[in-house]
Amino acid sequence: MTPETEAFLRKARESLSSAEADQRAGRSNSAANRAYYAAFQASVAVLIENAIRPRGDSWEHRFVINQVSGKLIKRRKVLPALLKGKLDRLLKLRLVADYREASVSTGDAREALREARRVVEAIATKLER
């Protein structure tokens, strides 16, 4: 694993830990936000390790989601199919948490945390082989 990959995986684990703490404290919006970023940062790590990079230095959300789903899940089968759609669902919930009047429910935050955990663990397992 490259140092850059390791750095993004560390960030993913830190964000996941924050999401867990926020969920335990009843901060559903923050938990959903951090759950998404945990999955996003782990996704960046696996993209780097597979030599997939954006033009320039910006890891745009749509780019990451599309590359993980299209290249690493569908085409190359680097990641398991059960991860398909998880990052996109987590982003939609984060947008509610961050930009909508409504709040994320406790149940939705709990599910986001479960999904983010699956993404981070699957990617970490793949990277740490």
N, CA, C and O atoms as a printed pandas DataFrame, in Angstrom:
     atom_number atom_name residue_name chain_id  residue_number  x_coord  y_coord  z_coord
0              1         N          MET        A               1    0.846   -1.188    0.000
1              2        CA          MET        A               1    0.000    0.000    0.000
2              3         C          MET        A               1    0.887    1.247    0.000
3              4         O          MET        A               1    1.888    1.306    0.714
4              5         N          THR        A               2    0.517    2.221   -0.792
5              6        CA          THR        A               2    1.281    3.460   -0.851
6              7         C          THR        A               2    0.991    4.296    0.402
7              8         O          THR        A               2   -0.036    4.101    1.052
8              9         N          PRO        A               3    1.886    5.219    0.740
9             10        CA          PRO        A               3    1.616    6.107    1.875
10            11         C          PRO        A               3    0.323    6.920    1.690
11            12         O          PRO        A               3   -0.396    7.180    2.655
12            13         N          GLU        A               4    0.042    7.312    0.453
13            14        CA          GLU        A               4   -1.178    8.068    0.193
14            15         C          GLU        A               4   -2.423    7.202    0.442
15            16         O          GLU        A               4   -3.406    7.668    1.017
16            17         N          THR        A               5   -2.368    5.959    0.009
17            18        CA          THR        A               5   -3.467    5.027    0.256
18            19         C          THR        A               5   -3.668    4.843    1.757
19            20         O          THR        A               5   -4.794    4.904    2.251
20            21         N          GLU        A               6   -2.586    4.622    2.470
21            22        CA          GLU        A               6   -2.650    4.445    3.933
22            23         C          GLU        A               6   -3.263    5.673    4.611
23            24         O          GLU        A               6   -4.054    5.543    5.546
24            25         N          ALA        A               7   -2.897    6.855    4.136
25            26        CA          ALA        A               7   -3.418    8.093    4.732
26            27         C          ALA        A               7   -4.934    8.177    4.559
27            28         O          ALA        A               7   -5.642    8.536    5.500
28            29         N          PHE        A               8   -5.435    7.851    3.374
29            30        CA          PHE        A               8   -6.889    7.908    3.160
30            31         C          PHE        A               8   -7.615    6.818    3.933
31            32         O          PHE        A               8   -8.737    7.032    4.392
32            33         N          LEU        A               9   -7.001    5.661    4.084
33            34        CA          LEU        A               9   -7.626    4.601    4.875
34            35         C          LEU        A               9   -7.679    4.990    6.353
35            36         O          LEU        A               9   -8.662    4.702    7.037
36            37         N          ARG        A              10   -6.630    5.640    6.844
37            38        CA          ARG        A              10   -6.641    6.158    8.225
38            39         C          ARG        A              10   -7.753    7.181    8.410
39            40         O          ARG        A              10   -8.472    7.155    9.409
40            41         N          LYS        A              11   -7.889    8.083    7.442
41            42        CA          LYS        A              11   -8.962    9.086    7.509
42            43         C          LYS        A              11  -10.324    8.405    7.526
43            44         O          LYS        A              11  -11.216    8.813    8.269
44            45         N          ALA        A              12  -10.486    7.367    6.707
45            46        CA          ALA        A              12  -11.757    6.638    6.662
46            47         C          ALA        A              12  -12.079    6.031    8.023
47            48         O          ALA        A              12  -13.217    6.106    8.488
48            49         N          ARG        A              13  -11.094    5.440    8.650
49            50        CA          ARG        A              13  -11.315    4.832    9.978
50            51         C          ARG        A              13  -11.614    5.895   11.028
51            52         O          ARG        A              13  -12.438    5.678   11.916
52            53         N          GLU        A              14  -10.957    7.026   10.932
53            54        CA          GLU        A              14  -11.233    8.126   11.859
54            55         C          GLU        A              14  -12.659    8.648   11.676
55            56         O          GLU        A              14  -13.365    8.891   12.655
56            57         N          SER        A              15  -13.078    8.820   10.426
57            58        CA          SER        A              15  -14.449    9.277   10.150
58            59         C          SER        A              15  -15.474    8.258   10.625
59            60         O          SER        A              15  -16.525    8.633   11.145
60            61         N          LEU        A              16  -15.179    6.972   10.453
61            62        CA          LEU        A              16  -16.077    5.923   10.920
62            63         C          LEU        A              16  -16.190    5.958   12.441
63            64         O          LEU        A              16  -17.281    5.798   12.989
64            65         N          SER        A              17  -15.094    6.160   13.106
65            66        CA          SER        A              17  -15.092    6.273   14.563
66            67         C          SER        A              17  -15.917    7.478   15.015
67            68         O          SER        A              17  -16.654    7.395   15.997
68            69         N          SER        A              18  -15.793    8.587   14.305
69            70        CA          SER        A              18  -16.588    9.780   14.618
70            71         C          SER        A              18  -18.074    9.517   14.392
71            72         O          SER        A              18  -18.910    9.946   15.186
72            73         N          ALA        A              19  -18.401    8.818   13.316
73            74        CA          ALA        A              19  -19.802    8.483   13.022
74            75         C          ALA        A              19  -20.387    7.625   14.138
75            76         O          ALA        A              19  -21.527    7.830   14.556
76            77         N          GLU        A              20  -19.605    6.669   14.616
77            78        CA          GLU        A              20  -20.063    5.803   15.709
78            79         C          GLU        A              20  -20.315    6.611   16.978
79            80         O          GLU        A              20  -21.326    6.413   17.651
80            81         N          ALA        A              21  -19.401    7.520   17.304
81            82        CA          ALA        A              21  -19.559    8.363   18.494
82            83         C          ALA        A              21  -20.771    9.281   18.347
83            84         O          ALA        A              21  -21.530    9.467   19.298
84            85         N          ASP        A              22  -20.953    9.849   17.168
85            86        CA          ASP        A              22  -22.103   10.726   16.927
86            87         C          ASP        A              22  -23.409    9.947   17.030
87            88         O          ASP        A              22  -24.387   10.446   17.586
88            89         N          GLN        A              23  -23.431    8.739   16.503
89            90        CA          GLN        A              23  -24.648    7.919   16.564
90            91         C          GLN        A              23  -24.980    7.576   18.020
91            92         O          GLN        A              23  -26.140    7.655   18.426
92            93         N          ARG        A              24  -23.974    7.200   18.798
93            94        CA          ARG        A              24  -24.192    6.891   20.222
94            95         C          ARG        A              24  -24.704    8.107   20.990
95            96         O          ARG        A              24  -25.489    7.972   21.929
96            97         N          ALA        A              25  -24.256    9.291   20.586
97            98        CA          ALA        A              25  -24.647   10.528   21.271
98            99         C          ALA        A              25  -25.964   11.093   20.752
99           100         O          ALA        A              25  -26.426   12.130   21.227
100          101         N          GLY        A              26  -26.571   10.413   19.778
101          102        CA          GLY        A              26  -27.846   10.879   19.255
102          103         C          GLY        A              26  -27.737   11.999   18.242
103          104         O          GLY        A              26  -28.718   12.693   17.972
104          105         N          ARG        A              27  -26.555   12.182   17.678
105          106        CA          ARG        A              27  -26.351   13.217   16.665
106          107         C          ARG        A              27  -26.478   12.579   15.273
107          108         O          ARG        A              27  -25.480   12.301   14.609
108          109         N          SER        A              28  -27.714   12.357   14.854
109          110        CA          SER        A              28  -27.982   11.603   13.623
110          111         C          SER        A              28  -27.473   12.295   12.374
111          112         O          SER        A              28  -26.939   11.634   11.484
112          113         N          ASN        A              29  -27.623   13.603   12.284
113          114        CA          ASN        A              29  -27.140   14.322   11.093
114          115         C          ASN        A              29  -25.622   14.207   10.972
115          116         O          ASN        A              29  -25.095   13.928    9.895
116          117         N          SER        A              30  -24.942   14.420   12.065
117          118        CA          SER        A              30  -23.493   14.329   12.061
118          119         C          SER        A              30  -23.032   12.895   11.807
119          120         O          SER        A              30  -22.039   12.676   11.113
120          121         N          ALA        A              31  -23.744   11.927   12.362
121          122        CA          ALA        A              31  -23.400   10.516   12.140
122          123         C          ALA        A              31  -23.520   10.172   10.663
123          124         O          ALA        A              31  -22.649    9.497   10.114
124          125         N          ALA        A              32  -24.586   10.628   10.010
125          126        CA          ALA        A              32  -24.776   10.359    8.586
126          127         C          ALA        A              32  -23.674   11.029    7.757
127          128         O          ALA        A              32  -23.172   10.443    6.797
128          129         N          ASN        A              33  -23.307   12.240    8.126
129          130        CA          ASN        A              33  -22.237   12.956    7.432
130          131         C          ASN        A              33  -20.924   12.186    7.534
131          132         O          ASN        A              33  -20.269   11.931    6.524
132          133         N          ARG        A              34  -20.546   11.821    8.745
133          134        CA          ARG        A              34  -19.268   11.138    8.948
134          135         C          ARG        A              34  -19.279    9.734    8.360
135          136         O          ARG        A              34  -18.241    9.254    7.904
136          137         N          ALA        A              35  -20.434    9.064    8.360
137          138        CA          ALA        A              35  -20.539    7.730    7.749
138          139         C          ALA        A              35  -20.242    7.833    6.252
139          140         O          ALA        A              35  -19.491    7.029    5.700
140          141         N          TYR        A              36  -20.838    8.826    5.609
141          142        CA          TYR        A              36  -20.569    9.011    4.182
142          143         C          TYR        A              36  -19.082    9.259    3.944
143          144         O          TYR        A              36  -18.479    8.635    3.071
144          145         N          TYR        A              37  -18.490   10.166    4.717
145          146        CA          TYR        A              37  -17.088   10.481    4.483
146          147         C          TYR        A              37  -16.171    9.306    4.780
147          148         O          TYR        A              37  -15.121    9.181    4.151
148          149         N          ALA        A              38  -16.532    8.454    5.708
149          150        CA          ALA        A              38  -15.735    7.245    5.952
150          151         C          ALA        A              38  -15.709    6.386    4.691
151          152         O          ALA        A              38  -14.647    5.933    4.263
152          153         N          ALA        A              39  -16.880    6.164    4.102
153          154        CA          ALA        A              39  -16.963    5.363    2.885
154          155         C          ALA        A              39  -16.262    6.062    1.714
155          156         O          ALA        A              39  -15.583    5.414    0.918
156          157         N          PHE        A              40  -16.429    7.371    1.613
157          158        CA          PHE        A              40  -15.805    8.148    0.544
158          159         C          PHE        A              40  -14.282    8.070    0.638
159          160         O          PHE        A              40  -13.614    7.824   -0.366
160          161         N          GLN        A              41  -13.732    8.276    1.825
161          162        CA          GLN        A              41  -12.278    8.262    1.995
162          163         C          GLN        A              41  -11.692    6.873    1.738
163          164         O          GLN        A              41  -10.610    6.752    1.162
164          165         N          ALA        A              42  -12.401    5.827    2.163
165          166        CA          ALA        A              42  -11.950    4.470    1.860
166          167         C          ALA        A              42  -11.988    4.232    0.350
167          168         O          ALA        A              42  -11.111    3.568   -0.201
168          169         N          SER        A              43  -12.999    4.774   -0.307
169          170        CA          SER        A              43  -13.116    4.635   -1.757
170          171         C          SER        A              43  -11.964    5.336   -2.469
171          172         O          SER        A              43  -11.426    4.813   -3.445
172          173         N          VAL        A              44  -11.590    6.500   -1.991
173          174        CA          VAL        A              44  -10.438    7.208   -2.569
174          175         C          VAL        A              44   -9.182    6.346   -2.410
175          176         O          VAL        A              44   -8.370    6.247   -3.329
176          177         N          ALA        A              45   -9.033    5.730   -1.246
177          178        CA          ALA        A              45   -7.863    4.876   -1.003
178          179         C          ALA        A              45   -7.781    3.740   -2.015
179          180         O          ALA        A              45   -6.715    3.481   -2.576
180          181         N          VAL        A              46   -8.895    3.064   -2.250
181          182        CA          VAL        A              46   -8.872    1.925   -3.179
182          183         C          VAL        A              46   -8.713    2.398   -4.629
183          184         O          VAL        A              46   -8.132    1.684   -5.445
184          185         N          LEU        A              47   -9.213    3.572   -4.953
185          186        CA          LEU        A              47   -8.987    4.106   -6.293
186          187         C          LEU        A              47   -7.502    4.403   -6.507
187          188         O          LEU        A              47   -6.944    4.069   -7.552
188          189         N          ILE        A              48   -6.870    5.025   -5.527
189          190        CA          ILE        A              48   -5.432    5.324   -5.626
190          191         C          ILE        A              48   -4.644    4.041   -5.823
191          192         O          ILE        A              48   -3.758    3.969   -6.675
192          193         N          GLU        A              49   -4.971    3.038   -5.034
193          194        CA          GLU        A              49   -4.244    1.770   -5.102
194          195         C          GLU        A              49   -4.447    1.071   -6.445
195          196         O          GLU        A              49   -3.627    0.240   -6.837
196          197         N          ASN        A              50   -5.519    1.394   -7.146
197          198        CA          ASN        A              50   -5.797    0.807   -8.453
198          199         C          ASN        A              50   -5.468    1.765   -9.601
199          200         O          ASN        A              50   -5.920    1.581  -10.731
200          201         N          ALA        A              51   -4.675    2.786   -9.288
201          202        CA          ALA        A              51   -4.178    3.750  -10.286
202          203         C          ALA        A              51   -5.305    4.466  -11.026
203          204         O          ALA        A              51   -5.207    4.723  -12.226
204          205         N          ILE        A              52   -6.370    4.783  -10.301
205          206        CA          ILE        A              52   -7.479    5.554  -10.872
206          207         C          ILE        A              52   -7.493    6.905  -10.173
207          208         O          ILE        A              52   -7.698    6.994   -8.962
208          209         N          ARG        A              53   -7.274    7.942  -10.950
209          210        CA          ARG        A              53   -7.189    9.295  -10.399
210          211         C          ARG        A              53   -7.998   10.265  -11.247
211          212         O          ARG        A              53   -8.176   10.065  -12.448
212          213         N          PRO        A              54   -8.487   11.323  -10.597
213          214        CA          PRO        A              54   -9.182   12.363  -11.372
214          215         C          PRO        A              54   -8.166   13.223  -12.106
215          216         O          PRO        A              54   -6.978   13.217  -11.783
216          217         N          ARG        A              55   -8.646   13.958  -13.094
217          218        CA          ARG        A              55   -7.779   14.973  -13.702
218          219         C          ARG        A              55   -7.613   16.065  -12.652
219          220         O          ARG        A              55   -8.596   16.503  -12.054
220          221         N          GLY        A              56   -6.423   16.491  -12.431
221          222        CA          GLY        A              56   -6.185   17.481  -11.381
222          223         C          GLY        A              56   -6.128   16.800  -10.024
223          224         O          GLY        A              56   -5.941   15.587   -9.934
224          225         N          ASP        A              57   -6.289   17.579   -8.981
225          226        CA          ASP        A              57   -6.147   17.047   -7.627
226          227         C          ASP        A              57   -7.462   16.895   -6.883
227          228         O          ASP        A              57   -7.458   16.564   -5.697
228          229         N          SER        A              58   -8.576   17.125   -7.541
229          230        CA          SER        A              58   -9.865   17.160   -6.857
230          231         C          SER        A              58  -10.592   15.813   -6.932
231          232         O          SER        A              58  -10.910   15.323   -8.016
232          233         N          TRP        A              59  -10.846   15.233   -5.770
233          234        CA          TRP        A              59  -11.602   13.986   -5.686
234          235         C          TRP        A              59  -13.077   14.350   -5.593
235          236         O          TRP        A              59  -13.644   14.392   -4.501
236          237         N          GLU        A              60  -13.691   14.612   -6.731
237          238        CA          GLU        A              60  -15.103   14.989   -6.737
238          239         C          GLU        A              60  -15.967   13.773   -6.429
239          240         O          GLU        A              60  -15.653   12.649   -6.819
240          241         N          HIS        A              61  -17.050   14.026   -5.729
241          242        CA          HIS        A              61  -17.906   12.944   -5.236
242          243         C          HIS        A              61  -18.440   12.063   -6.360
243          244         O          HIS        A              61  -18.367   10.838   -6.265
244          245         N          ARG        A              62  -18.969   12.658   -7.412
245          246        CA          ARG        A              62  -19.520   11.878   -8.530
246          247         C          ARG        A              62  -18.435   11.039   -9.200
247          248         O          ARG        A              62  -18.680    9.892   -9.575
248          249         N          PHE        A              63  -17.251   11.598   -9.352
249          250        CA          PHE        A              63  -16.143   10.861   -9.950
250          251         C          PHE        A              63  -15.844    9.612   -9.120
251          252         O          PHE        A              63  -15.757    8.511   -9.662
252          253         N          VAL        A              64  -15.691    9.781   -7.830
253          254        CA          VAL        A              64  -15.364    8.657   -6.947
254          255         C          VAL        A              64  -16.461    7.595   -7.008
255          256         O          VAL        A              64  -16.175    6.410   -7.183
256          257         N          ILE        A              65  -17.705    8.018   -6.865
257          258        CA          ILE        A              65  -18.829    7.069   -6.893
258          259         C          ILE        A              65  -18.865    6.320   -8.225
259          260         O          ILE        A              65  -19.004    5.097   -8.237
260          261         N          ASN        A              66  -18.743    7.027   -9.337
261          262        CA          ASN        A              66  -18.807    6.390  -10.644
262          263         C          ASN        A              66  -17.640    5.444  -10.900
263          264         O          ASN        A              66  -17.828    4.377  -11.485
264          265         N          GLN        A              67  -16.450    5.816  -10.476
265          266        CA          GLN        A              67  -15.281    4.962  -10.697
266          267         C          GLN        A              67  -15.340    3.697   -9.840
267          268         O          GLN        A              67  -14.996    2.611  -10.307
268          269         N          VAL        A              68  -15.769    3.838   -8.605
269          270        CA          VAL        A              68  -15.884    2.662   -7.735
270          271         C          VAL        A              68  -16.922    1.705   -8.303
271          272         O          VAL        A              68  -16.671    0.509   -8.443
272          273         N          SER        A              69  -18.080    2.241   -8.623
273          274        CA          SER        A              69  -19.162    1.403   -9.138
274          275         C          SER        A              69  -18.850    0.824  -10.515
275          276         O          SER        A              69  -18.985   -0.379  -10.736
276          277         N          GLY        A              70  -18.434    1.685  -11.433
277          278        CA          GLY        A              70  -18.216    1.260  -12.807
278          279         C          GLY        A              70  -16.965    0.439  -13.019
279          280         O          GLY        A              70  -17.019   -0.632  -13.624
280          281         N          LYS        A              71  -15.834    0.929  -12.526
281          282        CA          LYS        A              71  -14.567    0.239  -12.784
282          283         C          LYS        A              71  -14.253   -0.851  -11.761
283          284         O          LYS        A              71  -13.923   -1.976  -12.136
284          285         N          LEU        A              72  -14.354   -0.524  -10.471
285          286        CA          LEU        A              72  -13.881   -1.478   -9.467
286          287         C          LEU        A              72  -14.892   -2.555   -9.105
287          288         O          LEU        A              72  -14.506   -3.645   -8.686
288          289         N          ILE        A              73  -16.180   -2.269   -9.260
289          290        CA          ILE        A              73  -17.191   -3.280   -8.945
290          291         C          ILE        A              73  -17.629   -4.002  -10.218
291          292         O          ILE        A              73  -17.542   -5.227  -10.292
292          293         N          LYS        A              74  -18.095   -3.260  -11.213
293          294        CA          LYS        A              74  -18.654   -3.891  -12.424
294          295         C          LYS        A              74  -17.589   -4.491  -13.339
295          296         O          LYS        A              74  -17.659   -5.671  -13.684
296          297         N          ARG        A              75  -16.604   -3.681  -13.734
297          298        CA          ARG        A              75  -15.661   -4.138  -14.748
298          299         C          ARG        A              75  -14.527   -4.995  -14.195
299          300         O          ARG        A              75  -14.333   -6.133  -14.621
300          301         N          ARG        A              76  -13.793   -4.445  -13.259
301          302        CA          ARG        A              76  -12.602   -5.156  -12.762
302          303         C          ARG        A              76  -12.918   -6.173  -11.661
303          304         O          ARG        A              76  -12.116   -7.067  -11.391
304          305         N          LYS        A              77  -14.064   -6.037  -11.039
305          306        CA          LYS        A              77  -14.485   -6.930   -9.948
306          307         C          LYS        A              77  -13.454   -6.964   -8.809
307          308         O          LYS        A              77  -13.201   -8.006   -8.203
308          309         N          VAL        A              78  -12.875   -5.798   -8.545
309          310        CA          VAL        A              78  -11.923   -5.638   -7.445
310          311         C          VAL        A              78  -12.676   -5.645   -6.120
311          312         O          VAL        A              78  -12.182   -6.164   -5.119
312          313         N          LEU        A              79  -13.874   -5.064   -6.118
313          314        CA          LEU        A              79  -14.702   -4.979   -4.915
314          315         C          LEU        A              79  -15.964   -5.817   -5.109
315          316         O          LEU        A              79  -16.429   -5.996   -6.234
316          317         N          PRO        A              80  -16.514   -6.329   -4.009
317          318        CA          PRO        A              80  -17.717   -7.163   -4.120
318          319         C          PRO        A              80  -18.946   -6.381   -4.577
319          320         O          PRO        A              80  -19.106   -5.204   -4.254
320          321         N          ALA        A              81  -19.798   -7.048   -5.327
321          322        CA          ALA        A              81  -21.011   -6.433   -5.877
322          323         C          ALA        A              81  -21.939   -5.914   -4.784
323          324         O          ALA        A              81  -22.728   -5.001   -5.029
324          325         N          LEU        A              82  -21.857   -6.476   -3.591
325          326        CA          LEU        A              82  -22.740   -6.019   -2.510
326          327         C          LEU        A              82  -22.477   -4.571   -2.117
327          328         O          LEU        A              82  -23.289   -3.968   -1.416
328          329         N          LEU        A              83  -21.365   -4.006   -2.553
329          330        CA          LEU        A              83  -21.069   -2.592   -2.256
330          331         C          LEU        A              83  -21.710   -1.641   -3.270
331          332         O          LEU        A              83  -21.743   -0.429   -3.058
332          333         N          LYS        A              84  -22.213   -2.194   -4.364
333          334        CA          LYS        A              84  -22.807   -1.353   -5.407
334          335         C          LYS        A              84  -23.962   -0.519   -4.838
335          336         O          LYS        A              84  -24.864   -1.050   -4.189
336          337         N          GLY        A              85  -23.921    0.757   -5.086
337          338        CA          GLY        A              85  -24.983    1.657   -4.656
338          339         C          GLY        A              85  -24.844    2.195   -3.240
339          340         O          GLY        A              85  -25.533    3.151   -2.884
340          341         N          LYS        A              86  -23.982    1.615   -2.428
341          342        CA          LYS        A              86  -23.870    2.057   -1.031
342          343         C          LYS        A              86  -23.346    3.489   -0.927
343          344         O          LYS        A              86  -23.883    4.296   -0.168
344          345         N          LEU        A              87  -22.319    3.796   -1.675
345          346        CA          LEU        A              87  -21.748    5.148   -1.606
346          347         C          LEU        A              87  -22.755    6.185   -2.080
347          348         O          LEU        A              87  -22.853    7.270   -1.508
348          349         N          ASP        A              88  -23.493    5.856   -3.113
349          350        CA          ASP        A              88  -24.514    6.767   -3.620
350          351         C          ASP        A              88  -25.620    6.986   -2.586
351          352         O          ASP        A              88  -26.049    8.121   -2.378
352          353         N          ARG        A              89  -26.083    5.921   -1.937
353          354        CA          ARG        A              89  -27.116    6.057   -0.890
354          355         C          ARG        A              89  -26.607    6.884    0.291
355          356         O          ARG        A              89  -27.330    7.712    0.844
356          357         N          LEU        A              90  -25.357    6.644    0.664
357          358        CA          LEU        A              90  -24.776    7.418    1.769
358          359         C          LEU        A              90  -24.666    8.897    1.419
359          360         O          LEU        A              90  -24.889    9.753    2.276
360          361         N          LEU        A              91  -24.325    9.207    0.173
361          362        CA          LEU        A              91  -24.251   10.612   -0.261
362          363         C          LEU        A              91  -25.628   11.262   -0.182
363          364         O          LEU        A              91  -25.750   12.386    0.306
364          365         N          LYS        A              92  -26.650   10.583   -0.647
365          366        CA          LYS        A              92  -28.003   11.153   -0.604
366          367         C          LYS        A              92  -28.421   11.467    0.825
367          368         O          LYS        A              92  -29.036   12.503    1.078
368          369         N          LEU        A              93  -28.096   10.590    1.755
369          370        CA          LEU        A              93  -28.436   10.835    3.156
370          371         C          LEU        A              93  -27.608   11.990    3.724
371          372         O          LEU        A              93  -28.115   12.793    4.506
372          373         N          ARG        A              94  -26.329   12.072    3.328
373          374        CA          ARG        A              94  -25.494   13.185    3.793
374          375         C          ARG        A              94  -26.044   14.515    3.299
375          376         O          ARG        A              94  -25.992   15.514    4.017
376          377         N          LEU        A              95  -26.569   14.535    2.079
377          378        CA          LEU        A              95  -27.142   15.773    1.552
378          379         C          LEU        A              95  -28.359   16.201    2.369
379          380         O          LEU        A              95  -28.571   17.395    2.577
380          381         N          VAL        A              96  -29.147   15.255    2.826
381          382        CA          VAL        A              96  -30.262   15.578    3.733
382          383         C          VAL        A              96  -29.702   16.141    5.034
383          384         O          VAL        A              96  -30.166   17.169    5.528
384          385         N          ALA        A              97  -28.702   15.457    5.584
385          386        CA          ALA        A              97  -28.115   15.876    6.861
386          387         C          ALA        A              97  -27.530   17.281    6.797
387          388         O          ALA        A              97  -27.638   18.052    7.751
388          389         N          ASP        A              98  -26.920   17.602    5.687
389          390        CA          ASP        A              98  -26.180   18.864    5.581
390          391         C          ASP        A              98  -26.962   20.020    4.971
391          392         O          ASP        A              98  -26.697   21.178    5.294
392          393         N          TYR        A              99  -27.933   19.724    4.086
393          394        CA          TYR        A              99  -28.522   20.798    3.290
394          395         C          TYR        A              99  -30.044   20.865    3.300
395          396         O          TYR        A              99  -30.618   21.683    2.581
396          397         N          ARG        A             100  -30.706   20.043    4.083
397          398        CA          ARG        A             100  -32.166   20.056    4.101
398          399         C          ARG        A             100  -32.683   20.465    5.471
399          400         O          ARG        A             100  -31.996   20.325    6.483
400          401         N          GLU        A             101  -33.884   20.963    5.481
401          402        CA          GLU        A             101  -34.526   21.340    6.750
402          403         C          GLU        A             101  -34.767   20.113    7.616
403          404         O          GLU        A             101  -34.581   20.159    8.832
404          405         N          ALA        A             102  -35.177   19.024    6.995
405          406        CA          ALA        A             102  -35.454   17.783    7.730
406          407         C          ALA        A             102  -34.158   17.207    8.281
407          408         O          ALA        A             102  -33.080   17.417    7.726
408          409         N          SER        A             103  -34.286   16.480    9.379
409          410        CA          SER        A             103  -33.133   15.809    9.969
410          411         C          SER        A             103  -33.138   14.333    9.608
411          412         O          SER        A             103  -34.181   13.754    9.303
412          413         N          VAL        A             104  -31.974   13.745    9.647
413          414        CA          VAL        A             104  -31.826   12.312    9.429
414          415         C          VAL        A             104  -32.386   11.597   10.660
415          416         O          VAL        A             104  -32.092   11.981   11.793
416          417         N          SER        A             105  -33.177   10.578   10.439
417          418        CA          SER        A             105  -33.755    9.837   11.562
418          419         C          SER        A             105  -32.688    8.971   12.229
419          420         O          SER        A             105  -31.646    8.678   11.643
420          421         N          THR        A             106  -32.967    8.579   13.441
421          422        CA          THR        A             106  -32.055    7.696   14.176
422          423         C          THR        A             106  -31.848    6.393   13.414
423          424         O          THR        A             106  -30.727    5.894   13.317
424          425         N          GLY        A             107  -32.930    5.847   12.877
425          426        CA          GLY        A             107  -32.842    4.605   12.120
426          427         C          GLY        A             107  -32.012    4.745   10.860
427          428         O          GLY        A             107  -31.212    3.867   10.535
428          429         N          ASP        A             108  -32.203    5.853   10.145
429          430        CA          ASP        A             108  -31.416    6.088    8.934
430          431         C          ASP        A             108  -29.938    6.282    9.270
431          432         O          ASP        A             108  -29.066    5.819    8.535
432          433         N          ALA        A             109  -29.661    6.957   10.364
433          434        CA          ALA        A             109  -28.266    7.158   10.777
434          435         C          ALA        A             109  -27.627    5.820   11.150
435          436         O          ALA        A             109  -26.469    5.566   10.819
436          437         N          ARG        A             110  -28.374    4.982   11.829
437          438        CA          ARG        A             110  -27.876    3.654   12.215
438          439         C          ARG        A             110  -27.576    2.817   10.959
439          440         O          ARG        A             110  -26.548    2.143   10.888
440          441         N          GLU        A             111  -28.485    2.866    9.971
441          442        CA          GLU        A             111  -28.279    2.130    8.724
442          443         C          GLU        A             111  -27.091    2.691    7.946
443          444         O          GLU        A             111  -26.321    1.930    7.360
444          445         N          ALA        A             112  -26.937    4.010    7.935
445          446        CA          ALA        A             112  -25.790    4.627    7.257
446          447         C          ALA        A             112  -24.487    4.149    7.884
447          448         O          ALA        A             112  -23.518    3.864    7.181
448          449         N          LEU        A             113  -24.471    4.067    9.191
449          450        CA          LEU        A             113  -23.277    3.601    9.893
450          451         C          LEU        A             113  -22.973    2.143    9.527
451          452         O          LEU        A             113  -21.816    1.788    9.297
452          453         N          ARG        A             114  -23.999    1.311    9.474
453          454        CA          ARG        A             114  -23.808   -0.099    9.078
454          455         C          ARG        A             114  -23.248   -0.184    7.654
455          456         O          ARG        A             114  -22.314   -0.943    7.394
456          457         N          GLU        A             115  -23.817    0.586    6.750
457          458        CA          GLU        A             115  -23.356    0.550    5.362
458          459         C          GLU        A             115  -21.924    1.073    5.233
459          460         O          GLU        A             115  -21.110    0.491    4.516
460          461         N          ALA        A             116  -21.625    2.158    5.920
461          462        CA          ALA        A             116  -20.269    2.714    5.868
462          463         C          ALA        A             116  -19.267    1.717    6.440
463          464         O          ALA        A             116  -18.171    1.557    5.903
464          465         N          ARG        A             117  -19.637    1.058    7.513
465          466        CA          ARG        A             117  -18.760    0.053    8.117
466          467         C          ARG        A             117  -18.460   -1.061    7.095
467          468         O          ARG        A             117  -17.316   -1.498    6.967
468          469         N          ARG        A             118  -19.490   -1.511    6.375
469          470        CA          ARG        A             118  -19.300   -2.562    5.358
470          471         C          ARG        A             118  -18.330   -2.090    4.264
471          472         O          ARG        A             118  -17.440   -2.831    3.846
472          473         N          VAL        A             119  -18.518   -0.857    3.817
473          474        CA          VAL        A             119  -17.657   -0.323    2.764
474          475         C          VAL        A             119  -16.214   -0.238    3.247
475          476         O          VAL        A             119  -15.301   -0.721    2.577
476          477         N          VAL        A             120  -16.010    0.376    4.405
477          478        CA          VAL        A             120  -14.652    0.559    4.925
478          479         C          VAL        A             120  -13.994   -0.794    5.179
479          480         O          VAL        A             120  -12.831   -0.990    4.826
480          481         N          GLU        A             121  -14.719   -1.725    5.784
481          482        CA          GLU        A             121  -14.136   -3.040    6.080
482          483         C          GLU        A             121  -13.797   -3.806    4.809
483          484         O          GLU        A             121  -12.740   -4.432    4.731
484          485         N          ALA        A             122  -14.678   -3.768    3.811
485          486        CA          ALA        A             122  -14.413   -4.482    2.558
486          487         C          ALA        A             122  -13.192   -3.910    1.848
487          488         O          ALA        A             122  -12.361   -4.651    1.323
488          489         N          ILE        A             123  -13.095   -2.591    1.839
489          490        CA          ILE        A             123  -11.962   -1.953    1.176
490          491         C          ILE        A             123  -10.678   -2.195    1.963
491          492         O          ILE        A             123   -9.643   -2.494    1.367
492          493         N          ALA        A             124  -10.724   -2.074    3.277
493          494        CA          ALA        A             124   -9.541   -2.311    4.104
494          495         C          ALA        A             124   -9.051   -3.743    3.933
495          496         O          ALA        A             124   -7.846   -3.976    3.832
496          497         N          THR        A             125   -9.960   -4.693    3.901
497          498        CA          THR        A             125   -9.584   -6.091    3.703
498          499         C          THR        A             125   -8.875   -6.268    2.366
499          500         O          THR        A             125   -7.859   -6.957    2.281
500          501         N          LYS        A             126   -9.414   -5.644    1.326
501          502        CA          LYS        A             126   -8.824   -5.736   -0.008
502          503         C          LYS        A             126   -7.427   -5.100   -0.021
503          504         O          LYS        A             126   -6.495   -5.658   -0.600
504          505         N          LEU        A             127   -7.289   -3.943    0.612
505          506        CA          LEU        A             127   -6.031   -3.215    0.567
506          507         C          LEU        A             127   -4.945   -3.833    1.452
507          508         O          LEU        A             127   -3.759   -3.739    1.136
508          509         N          GLU        A             128   -5.341   -4.455    2.540
509          510        CA          GLU        A             128   -4.365   -4.953    3.510
510          511         C          GLU        A             128   -3.929   -6.393    3.253
511          512         O          GLU        A             128   -3.243   -6.993    4.081
512          513         N          ARG        A             129   -4.321   -6.943    2.118
513          514        CA          ARG        A             129   -3.879   -8.316    1.765
514          515         C          ARG        A             129   -2.422   -8.335    1.431
515          516         O          ARG        A             129   -1.876   -9.391    1.112
